[in-house]
């Protein structure tokens, strides 16, 4: 998988990650579980990035 470098340091919502990576939600969660993708970060309350 090609890593996309972006100079802006900001959190992305899952739908934005899906758009940038062209991966579906389940594939992203499988990669997170395998340790091959960054884990979610809790930003506020239940909101995650």
PDBQT receptor file of N, H, CA, C and O in Angstrom, charges set to zero:
ATOM      1  N   UNK A   1       0.852  -1.177   0.000  1.00  0.00    +0.000 N 
ATOM      2  CA  UNK A   1       0.000   0.000   0.000  1.00  0.00    +0.000 C 
ATOM      3  C   UNK A   1       0.893   1.234   0.000  1.00  0.00    +0.000 C 
ATOM      4  O   UNK A   1       1.858   1.312   0.761  1.00  0.00    +0.000 OA
ATOM      5  N   UNK A   2       0.573   2.183  -0.845  1.00  0.00    +0.000 N 
ATOM      6  H   UNK A   2      -0.211   2.120  -1.463  1.00  0.00    +0.000 HD
ATOM      7  CA  UNK A   2       1.342   3.421  -0.940  1.00  0.00    +0.000 C 
ATOM      8  C   UNK A   2       0.911   4.365   0.179  1.00  0.00    +0.000 C 
ATOM      9  O   UNK A   2      -0.281   4.544   0.427  1.00  0.00    +0.000 OA
ATOM     10  N   UNK A   3       1.881   4.961   0.843  1.00  0.00    +0.000 N 
ATOM     11  H   UNK A   3       2.850   4.816   0.641  1.00  0.00    +0.000 HD
ATOM     12  CA  UNK A   3       1.592   5.914   1.913  1.00  0.00    +0.000 C 
ATOM     13  C   UNK A   3       1.548   7.311   1.317  1.00  0.00    +0.000 C 
ATOM     14  O   UNK A   3       2.458   7.733   0.604  1.00  0.00    +0.000 OA
ATOM     15  N   UNK A   4       0.462   8.021   1.628  1.00  0.00    +0.000 N 
ATOM     16  H   UNK A   4      -0.277   7.678   2.207  1.00  0.00    +0.000 HD
ATOM     17  CA  UNK A   4       0.291   9.379   1.113  1.00  0.00    +0.000 C 
ATOM     18  C   UNK A   4       0.786  10.355   2.175  1.00  0.00    +0.000 C 
ATOM     19  O   UNK A   4       0.283  10.357   3.299  1.00  0.00    +0.000 OA
ATOM     20  N   UNK A   5       1.752  11.170   1.832  1.00  0.00    +0.000 N 
ATOM     21  H   UNK A   5       2.161  11.168   0.919  1.00  0.00    +0.000 HD
ATOM     22  CA  UNK A   5       2.300  12.159   2.754  1.00  0.00    +0.000 C 
ATOM     23  C   UNK A   5       1.545  13.471   2.577  1.00  0.00    +0.000 C 
ATOM     24  O   UNK A   5       1.350  13.939   1.455  1.00  0.00    +0.000 OA
ATOM     25  N   UNK A   6       1.127  14.054   3.683  1.00  0.00    +0.000 N 
ATOM     26  H   UNK A   6       1.285  13.674   4.594  1.00  0.00    +0.000 HD
ATOM     27  CA  UNK A   6       0.428  15.325   3.652  1.00  0.00    +0.000 C 
ATOM     28  C   UNK A   6       1.073  16.227   4.690  1.00  0.00    +0.000 C 
ATOM     29  O   UNK A   6       1.335  15.784   5.808  1.00  0.00    +0.000 OA
ATOM     30  N   UNK A   7       1.328  17.450   4.354  1.00  0.00    +0.000 N 
ATOM     31  H   UNK A   7       1.115  17.810   3.446  1.00  0.00    +0.000 HD
ATOM     32  CA  UNK A   7       2.016  18.363   5.262  1.00  0.00    +0.000 C 
ATOM     33  C   UNK A   7       1.130  18.877   6.389  1.00  0.00    +0.000 C 
ATOM     34  O   UNK A   7       1.651  19.307   7.418  1.00  0.00    +0.000 OA
ATOM     35  N   UNK A   8      -0.184  18.848   6.231  1.00  0.00    +0.000 N 
ATOM     36  H   UNK A   8      -0.607  18.498   5.395  1.00  0.00    +0.000 HD
ATOM     37  CA  UNK A   8      -1.036  19.374   7.294  1.00  0.00    +0.000 C 
ATOM     38  C   UNK A   8      -1.259  18.291   8.345  1.00  0.00    +0.000 C 
ATOM     39  O   UNK A   8      -1.637  17.164   8.023  1.00  0.00    +0.000 OA
ATOM     40  N   UNK A   9      -1.022  18.647   9.592  1.00  0.00    +0.000 N 
ATOM     41  H   UNK A   9      -0.715  19.562   9.853  1.00  0.00    +0.000 HD
ATOM     42  CA  UNK A   9      -1.232  17.727  10.708  1.00  0.00    +0.000 C 
ATOM     43  C   UNK A   9      -2.648  17.942  11.220  1.00  0.00    +0.000 C 
ATOM     44  O   UNK A   9      -2.929  18.910  11.928  1.00  0.00    +0.000 OA
ATOM     45  N   UNK A  10      -3.533  17.023  10.850  1.00  0.00    +0.000 N 
ATOM     46  H   UNK A  10      -3.305  16.237  10.275  1.00  0.00    +0.000 HD
ATOM     47  CA  UNK A  10      -4.910  17.126  11.311  1.00  0.00    +0.000 C 
ATOM     48  C   UNK A  10      -5.517  15.737  11.333  1.00  0.00    +0.000 C 
ATOM     49  O   UNK A  10      -5.006  14.813  10.701  1.00  0.00    +0.000 OA
ATOM     50  N   UNK A  11      -6.605  15.598  12.061  1.00  0.00    +0.000 N 
ATOM     51  H   UNK A  11      -7.021  16.349  12.575  1.00  0.00    +0.000 HD
ATOM     52  CA  UNK A  11      -7.310  14.330  12.126  1.00  0.00    +0.000 C 
ATOM     53  C   UNK A  11      -8.310  14.251  10.986  1.00  0.00    +0.000 C 
ATOM     54  O   UNK A  11      -8.875  15.261  10.568  1.00  0.00    +0.000 OA
ATOM     55  N   UNK A  12      -8.520  13.042  10.489  1.00  0.00    +0.000 N 
ATOM     56  H   UNK A  12      -8.061  12.221  10.828  1.00  0.00    +0.000 HD
ATOM     57  CA  UNK A  12      -9.494  12.813   9.430  1.00  0.00    +0.000 C 
ATOM     58  C   UNK A  12     -10.620  11.952   9.964  1.00  0.00    +0.000 C 
ATOM     59  O   UNK A  12     -10.395  11.060  10.783  1.00  0.00    +0.000 OA
ATOM     60  N   UNK A  13     -11.824  12.216   9.505  1.00  0.00    +0.000 N 
ATOM     61  H   UNK A  13     -12.007  12.940   8.841  1.00  0.00    +0.000 HD
ATOM     62  CA  UNK A  13     -12.944  11.347   9.834  1.00  0.00    +0.000 C 
ATOM     63  C   UNK A  13     -12.826  10.086   8.999  1.00  0.00    +0.000 C 
ATOM     64  O   UNK A  13     -12.148  10.066   7.971  1.00  0.00    +0.000 OA
ATOM     65  N   UNK A  14     -13.490   9.038   9.451  1.00  0.00    +0.000 N 
ATOM     66  H   UNK A  14     -14.041   9.054  10.285  1.00  0.00    +0.000 HD
ATOM     67  CA  UNK A  14     -13.403   7.759   8.761  1.00  0.00    +0.000 C 
ATOM     68  C   UNK A  14     -13.805   7.878   7.292  1.00  0.00    +0.000 C 
ATOM     69  O   UNK A  14     -13.154   7.295   6.425  1.00  0.00    +0.000 OA
ATOM     70  N   UNK A  15     -14.855   8.616   7.008  1.00  0.00    +0.000 N 
ATOM     71  H   UNK A  15     -15.384   9.089   7.712  1.00  0.00    +0.000 HD
ATOM     72  CA  UNK A  15     -15.287   8.743   5.605  1.00  0.00    +0.000 C 
ATOM     73  C   UNK A  15     -14.221   9.442   4.755  1.00  0.00    +0.000 C 
ATOM     74  O   UNK A  15     -14.085   9.144   3.569  1.00  0.00    +0.000 OA
ATOM     75  N   UNK A  16     -13.464  10.370   5.353  1.00  0.00    +0.000 N 
ATOM     76  H   UNK A  16     -13.574  10.612   6.317  1.00  0.00    +0.000 HD
ATOM     77  CA  UNK A  16     -12.378  11.029   4.626  1.00  0.00    +0.000 C 
ATOM     78  C   UNK A  16     -11.223  10.058   4.385  1.00  0.00    +0.000 C 
ATOM     79  O   UNK A  16     -10.618  10.056   3.313  1.00  0.00    +0.000 OA
ATOM     80  N   UNK A  17     -10.924   9.234   5.393  1.00  0.00    +0.000 N 
ATOM     81  H   UNK A  17     -11.416   9.236   6.264  1.00  0.00    +0.000 HD
ATOM     82  CA  UNK A  17      -9.874   8.222   5.239  1.00  0.00    +0.000 C 
ATOM     83  C   UNK A  17     -10.259   7.244   4.133  1.00  0.00    +0.000 C 
ATOM     84  O   UNK A  17      -9.424   6.858   3.315  1.00  0.00    +0.000 OA
ATOM     85  N   UNK A  18     -11.534   6.846   4.118  1.00  0.00    +0.000 N 
ATOM     86  H   UNK A  18     -12.212   7.159   4.783  1.00  0.00    +0.000 HD
ATOM     87  CA  UNK A  18     -12.021   5.932   3.089  1.00  0.00    +0.000 C 
ATOM     88  C   UNK A  18     -11.868   6.541   1.695  1.00  0.00    +0.000 C 
ATOM     89  O   UNK A  18     -11.518   5.839   0.745  1.00  0.00    +0.000 OA
ATOM     90  N   UNK A  19     -12.124   7.820   1.574  1.00  0.00    +0.000 N 
ATOM     91  H   UNK A  19     -12.408   8.389   2.345  1.00  0.00    +0.000 HD
ATOM     92  CA  UNK A  19     -12.009   8.504   0.285  1.00  0.00    +0.000 C 
ATOM     93  C   UNK A  19     -10.548   8.603  -0.165  1.00  0.00    +0.000 C 
ATOM     94  O   UNK A  19     -10.236   8.378  -1.334  1.00  0.00    +0.000 OA
ATOM     95  N   UNK A  20      -9.663   8.939   0.766  1.00  0.00    +0.000 N 
ATOM     96  H   UNK A  20      -9.917   9.121   1.716  1.00  0.00    +0.000 HD
ATOM     97  CA  UNK A  20      -8.250   9.116   0.420  1.00  0.00    +0.000 C 
ATOM     98  C   UNK A  20      -7.575   7.779   0.105  1.00  0.00    +0.000 C 
ATOM     99  O   UNK A  20      -6.784   7.681  -0.833  1.00  0.00    +0.000 OA
ATOM    100  N   UNK A  21      -7.895   6.752   0.897  1.00  0.00    +0.000 N 
ATOM    101  H   UNK A  21      -8.537   6.832   1.659  1.00  0.00    +0.000 HD
ATOM    102  CA  UNK A  21      -7.221   5.471   0.737  1.00  0.00    +0.000 C 
ATOM    103  C   UNK A  21      -7.925   4.534  -0.243  1.00  0.00    +0.000 C 
ATOM    104  O   UNK A  21      -7.336   3.544  -0.677  1.00  0.00    +0.000 OA
ATOM    105  N   UNK A  22      -9.157   4.829  -0.591  1.00  0.00    +0.000 N 
ATOM    106  H   UNK A  22      -9.635   5.633  -0.239  1.00  0.00    +0.000 HD
ATOM    107  CA  UNK A  22     -10.042   3.979  -1.412  1.00  0.00    +0.000 C 
ATOM    108  C   UNK A  22     -10.290   2.617  -0.766  1.00  0.00    +0.000 C 
ATOM    109  O   UNK A  22     -10.626   1.653  -1.453  1.00  0.00    +0.000 OA
ATOM    110  N   UNK A  23     -10.124   2.540   0.554  1.00  0.00    +0.000 N 
ATOM    111  H   UNK A  23      -9.851   3.323   1.113  1.00  0.00    +0.000 HD
ATOM    112  CA  UNK A  23     -10.434   1.318   1.294  1.00  0.00    +0.000 C 
ATOM    113  C   UNK A  23     -11.843   1.416   1.867  1.00  0.00    +0.000 C 
ATOM    114  O   UNK A  23     -12.317   2.512   2.169  1.00  0.00    +0.000 OA
ATOM    115  N   UNK A  24     -12.512   0.279   2.017  1.00  0.00    +0.000 N 
ATOM    116  H   UNK A  24     -12.127  -0.610   1.771  1.00  0.00    +0.000 HD
ATOM    117  CA  UNK A  24     -13.831   0.285   2.643  1.00  0.00    +0.000 C 
ATOM    118  C   UNK A  24     -13.644   0.246   4.166  1.00  0.00    +0.000 C 
ATOM    119  O   UNK A  24     -12.554  -0.035   4.664  1.00  0.00    +0.000 OA
ATOM    120  N   UNK A  25     -14.718   0.531   4.882  1.00  0.00    +0.000 N 
ATOM    121  H   UNK A  25     -15.603   0.760   4.477  1.00  0.00    +0.000 HD
ATOM    122  CA  UNK A  25     -14.699   0.601   6.345  1.00  0.00    +0.000 C 
ATOM    123  C   UNK A  25     -14.167  -0.704   6.962  1.00  0.00    +0.000 C 
ATOM    124  O   UNK A  25     -13.321  -0.667   7.856  1.00  0.00    +0.000 OA
ATOM    125  N   UNK A  26     -14.657  -1.837   6.491  1.00  0.00    +0.000 N 
ATOM    126  H   UNK A  26     -15.344  -1.867   5.765  1.00  0.00    +0.000 HD
ATOM    127  CA  UNK A  26     -14.239  -3.114   7.080  1.00  0.00    +0.000 C 
ATOM    128  C   UNK A  26     -12.756  -3.387   6.834  1.00  0.00    +0.000 C 
ATOM    129  O   UNK A  26     -12.082  -3.948   7.698  1.00  0.00    +0.000 OA
ATOM    130  N   UNK A  27     -12.245  -3.003   5.677  1.00  0.00    +0.000 N 
ATOM    131  H   UNK A  27     -12.792  -2.548   4.974  1.00  0.00    +0.000 HD
ATOM    132  CA  UNK A  27     -10.819  -3.197   5.394  1.00  0.00    +0.000 C 
ATOM    133  C   UNK A  27      -9.961  -2.346   6.315  1.00  0.00    +0.000 C 
ATOM    134  O   UNK A  27      -8.917  -2.796   6.787  1.00  0.00    +0.000 OA
ATOM    135  N   UNK A  28     -10.396  -1.126   6.571  1.00  0.00    +0.000 N 
ATOM    136  H   UNK A  28     -11.244  -0.761   6.187  1.00  0.00    +0.000 HD
ATOM    137  CA  UNK A  28      -9.653  -0.237   7.470  1.00  0.00    +0.000 C 
ATOM    138  C   UNK A  28      -9.613  -0.836   8.870  1.00  0.00    +0.000 C 
ATOM    139  O   UNK A  28      -8.558  -0.855   9.505  1.00  0.00    +0.000 OA
ATOM    140  N   UNK A  29     -10.758  -1.328   9.362  1.00  0.00    +0.000 N 
ATOM    141  H   UNK A  29     -11.615  -1.313   8.846  1.00  0.00    +0.000 HD
ATOM    142  CA  UNK A  29     -10.794  -1.908  10.698  1.00  0.00    +0.000 C 
ATOM    143  C   UNK A  29      -9.966  -3.191  10.786  1.00  0.00    +0.000 C 
ATOM    144  O   UNK A  29      -9.352  -3.454  11.821  1.00  0.00    +0.000 OA
ATOM    145  N   UNK A  30      -9.938  -3.991   9.722  1.00  0.00    +0.000 N 
ATOM    146  H   UNK A  30     -10.437  -3.778   8.882  1.00  0.00    +0.000 HD
ATOM    147  CA  UNK A  30      -9.090  -5.184   9.698  1.00  0.00    +0.000 C 
ATOM    148  C   UNK A  30      -7.608  -4.802   9.760  1.00  0.00    +0.000 C 
ATOM    149  O   UNK A  30      -6.823  -5.449  10.453  1.00  0.00    +0.000 OA
ATOM    150  N   UNK A  31      -7.233  -3.746   9.028  1.00  0.00    +0.000 N 
ATOM    151  H   UNK A  31      -7.871  -3.221   8.465  1.00  0.00    +0.000 HD
ATOM    152  CA  UNK A  31      -5.848  -3.277   9.057  1.00  0.00    +0.000 C 
ATOM    153  C   UNK A  31      -5.473  -2.732  10.435  1.00  0.00    +0.000 C 
ATOM    154  O   UNK A  31      -4.354  -2.944  10.903  1.00  0.00    +0.000 OA
ATOM    155  N   UNK A  32      -6.403  -2.032  11.082  1.00  0.00    +0.000 N 
ATOM    156  H   UNK A  32      -7.312  -1.860  10.701  1.00  0.00    +0.000 HD
ATOM    157  CA  UNK A  32      -6.157  -1.522  12.440  1.00  0.00    +0.000 C 
ATOM    158  C   UNK A  32      -5.933  -2.698  13.387  1.00  0.00    +0.000 C 
ATOM    159  O   UNK A  32      -5.000  -2.687  14.190  1.00  0.00    +0.000 OA
ATOM    160  N   UNK A  33      -6.790  -3.708  13.290  1.00  0.00    +0.000 N 
ATOM    161  H   UNK A  33      -7.548  -3.717  12.638  1.00  0.00    +0.000 HD
ATOM    162  CA  UNK A  33      -6.682  -4.885  14.163  1.00  0.00    +0.000 C 
ATOM    163  C   UNK A  33      -5.352  -5.611  13.950  1.00  0.00    +0.000 C 
ATOM    164  O   UNK A  33      -4.761  -6.122  14.901  1.00  0.00    +0.000 OA
ATOM    165  N   UNK A  34      -4.886  -5.655  12.704  1.00  0.00    +0.000 N 
ATOM    166  H   UNK A  34      -5.365  -5.240  11.931  1.00  0.00    +0.000 HD
ATOM    167  CA  UNK A  34      -3.623  -6.323  12.387  1.00  0.00    +0.000 C 
ATOM    168  C   UNK A  34      -2.413  -5.471  12.754  1.00  0.00    +0.000 C 
ATOM    169  O   UNK A  34      -1.282  -5.957  12.712  1.00  0.00    +0.000 OA
ATOM    170  N   UNK A  35      -2.634  -4.206  13.112  1.00  0.00    +0.000 N 
ATOM    171  H   UNK A  35      -3.552  -3.811  13.145  1.00  0.00    +0.000 HD
ATOM    172  CA  UNK A  35      -1.534  -3.313  13.463  1.00  0.00    +0.000 C 
ATOM    173  C   UNK A  35      -0.879  -2.664  12.258  1.00  0.00    +0.000 C 
ATOM    174  O   UNK A  35       0.219  -2.118  12.367  1.00  0.00    +0.000 OA
ATOM    175  N   UNK A  36      -1.543  -2.718  11.102  1.00  0.00    +0.000 N 
ATOM    176  H   UNK A  36      -2.435  -3.162  11.013  1.00  0.00    +0.000 HD
ATOM    177  CA  UNK A  36      -0.988  -2.159   9.871  1.00  0.00    +0.000 C 
ATOM    178  C   UNK A  36      -1.581  -0.801   9.498  1.00  0.00    +0.000 C 
ATOM    179  O   UNK A  36      -1.314  -0.281   8.414  1.00  0.00    +0.000 OA
ATOM    180  N   UNK A  37      -2.381  -0.231  10.388  1.00  0.00    +0.000 N 
ATOM    181  H   UNK A  37      -2.598  -0.653  11.268  1.00  0.00    +0.000 HD
ATOM    182  CA  UNK A  37      -3.034   1.056  10.133  1.00  0.00    +0.000 C 
ATOM    183  C   UNK A  37      -3.156   1.757  11.475  1.00  0.00    +0.000 C 
ATOM    184  O   UNK A  37      -3.374   1.090  12.487  1.00  0.00    +0.000 OA
ATOM    185  N   UNK A  38      -3.023   3.077  11.522  1.00  0.00    +0.000 N 
ATOM    186  H   UNK A  38      -2.846   3.618  10.700  1.00  0.00    +0.000 HD
ATOM    187  CA  UNK A  38      -3.116   3.790  12.804  1.00  0.00    +0.000 C 
ATOM    188  C   UNK A  38      -4.466   3.576  13.485  1.00  0.00    +0.000 C 
ATOM    189  O   UNK A  38      -5.504   3.512  12.827  1.00  0.00    +0.000 OA
ATOM    190  N   UNK A  39      -4.436   3.468  14.814  1.00  0.00    +0.000 N 
ATOM    191  H   UNK A  39      -3.593   3.520  15.349  1.00  0.00    +0.000 HD
ATOM    192  CA  UNK A  39      -5.664   3.290  15.585  1.00  0.00    +0.000 C 
ATOM    193  C   UNK A  39      -6.440   4.598  15.661  1.00  0.00    +0.000 C 
ATOM    194  O   UNK A  39      -5.897   5.678  15.432  1.00  0.00    +0.000 OA
ATOM    195  N   UNK A  40      -7.736   4.474  15.991  1.00  0.00    +0.000 N 
ATOM    196  H   UNK A  40      -8.178   3.597  16.177  1.00  0.00    +0.000 HD
ATOM    197  CA  UNK A  40      -8.582   5.648  16.205  1.00  0.00    +0.000 C 
ATOM    198  C   UNK A  40      -8.095   6.426  17.414  1.00  0.00    +0.000 C 
ATOM    199  O   UNK A  40      -7.533   5.851  18.347  1.00  0.00    +0.000 OA
ATOM    200  N   UNK A  41      -8.306   7.710  17.398  1.00  0.00    +0.000 N 
ATOM    201  H   UNK A  41      -8.762   8.178  16.641  1.00  0.00    +0.000 HD
ATOM    202  CA  UNK A  41      -7.970   8.574  18.530  1.00  0.00    +0.000 C 
ATOM    203  C   UNK A  41      -9.254   9.242  18.990  1.00  0.00    +0.000 C 
ATOM    204  O   UNK A  41      -9.973   9.828  18.182  1.00  0.00    +0.000 OA
ATOM    205  N   UNK A  42      -9.552   9.157  20.295  1.00  0.00    +0.000 N 
ATOM    206  H   UNK A  42      -8.968   8.681  20.952  1.00  0.00    +0.000 HD
ATOM    207  CA  UNK A  42     -10.735   9.837  20.822  1.00  0.00    +0.000 C 
ATOM    208  C   UNK A  42     -10.437  11.310  20.938  1.00  0.00    +0.000 C 
ATOM    209  O   UNK A  42      -9.478  11.710  21.599  1.00  0.00    +0.000 OA
ATOM    210  N   UNK A  43     -11.274  12.135  20.284  1.00  0.00    +0.000 N 
ATOM    211  H   UNK A  43     -12.053  11.810  19.748  1.00  0.00    +0.000 HD
ATOM    212  CA  UNK A  43     -11.055  13.571  20.267  1.00  0.00    +0.000 C 
ATOM    213  C   UNK A  43     -11.901  14.252  21.334  1.00  0.00    +0.000 C 
ATOM    214  O   UNK A  43     -11.381  14.996  22.166  1.00  0.00    +0.000 OA
ATOM    215  N   UNK A  44     -13.205  13.998  21.308  1.00  0.00    +0.000 N 
ATOM    216  H   UNK A  44     -13.628  13.394  20.633  1.00  0.00    +0.000 HD
ATOM    217  CA  UNK A  44     -14.125  14.577  22.299  1.00  0.00    +0.000 C 
ATOM    218  C   UNK A  44     -15.209  13.563  22.596  1.00  0.00    +0.000 C 
ATOM    219  O   UNK A  44     -15.902  13.118  21.681  1.00  0.00    +0.000 OA
ATOM    220  N   UNK A  45     -15.369  13.194  23.839  1.00  0.00    +0.000 N 
ATOM    221  H   UNK A  45     -14.806  13.556  24.582  1.00  0.00    +0.000 HD
ATOM    222  CA  UNK A  45     -16.429  12.259  24.205  1.00  0.00    +0.000 C 
ATOM    223  C   UNK A  45     -16.383  10.994  23.376  1.00  0.00    +0.000 C 
ATOM    224  O   UNK A  45     -15.420  10.232  23.439  1.00  0.00    +0.000 OA
ATOM    225  N   UNK A  46     -17.430  10.776  22.597  1.00  0.00    +0.000 N 
ATOM    226  H   UNK A  46     -18.213  11.396  22.545  1.00  0.00    +0.000 HD
ATOM    227  CA  UNK A  46     -17.509   9.582  21.749  1.00  0.00    +0.000 C 
ATOM    228  C   UNK A  46     -16.945   9.813  20.362  1.00  0.00    +0.000 C 
ATOM    229  O   UNK A  46     -16.824   8.867  19.583  1.00  0.00    +0.000 OA
ATOM    230  N   UNK A  47     -16.597  11.047  20.037  1.00  0.00    +0.000 N 
ATOM    231  H   UNK A  47     -16.695  11.815  20.670  1.00  0.00    +0.000 HD
ATOM    232  CA  UNK A  47     -16.089  11.376  18.706  1.00  0.00    +0.000 C 
ATOM    233  C   UNK A  47     -14.662  10.883  18.554  1.00  0.00    +0.000 C 
ATOM    234  O   UNK A  47     -13.800  11.163  19.387  1.00  0.00    +0.000 OA
ATOM    235  N   UNK A  48     -14.423  10.137  17.466  1.00  0.00    +0.000 N 
ATOM    236  H   UNK A  48     -15.123   9.909  16.789  1.00  0.00    +0.000 HD
ATOM    237  CA  UNK A  48     -13.084   9.601  17.206  1.00  0.00    +0.000 C 
ATOM    238  C   UNK A  48     -12.588  10.081  15.876  1.00  0.00    +0.000 C 
ATOM    239  O   UNK A  48     -13.372  10.394  14.979  1.00  0.00    +0.000 OA
ATOM    240  N   UNK A  49     -11.282  10.140  15.749  1.00  0.00    +0.000 N 
ATOM    241  H   UNK A  49     -10.646   9.887  16.478  1.00  0.00    +0.000 HD
ATOM    242  CA  UNK A  49     -10.656  10.544  14.498  1.00  0.00    +0.000 C 
ATOM    243  C   UNK A  49      -9.636   9.512  14.103  1.00  0.00    +0.000 C 
ATOM    244  O   UNK A  49      -8.983   9.653  13.070  1.00  0.00    +0.000 OA
TER     245      UNK A  49
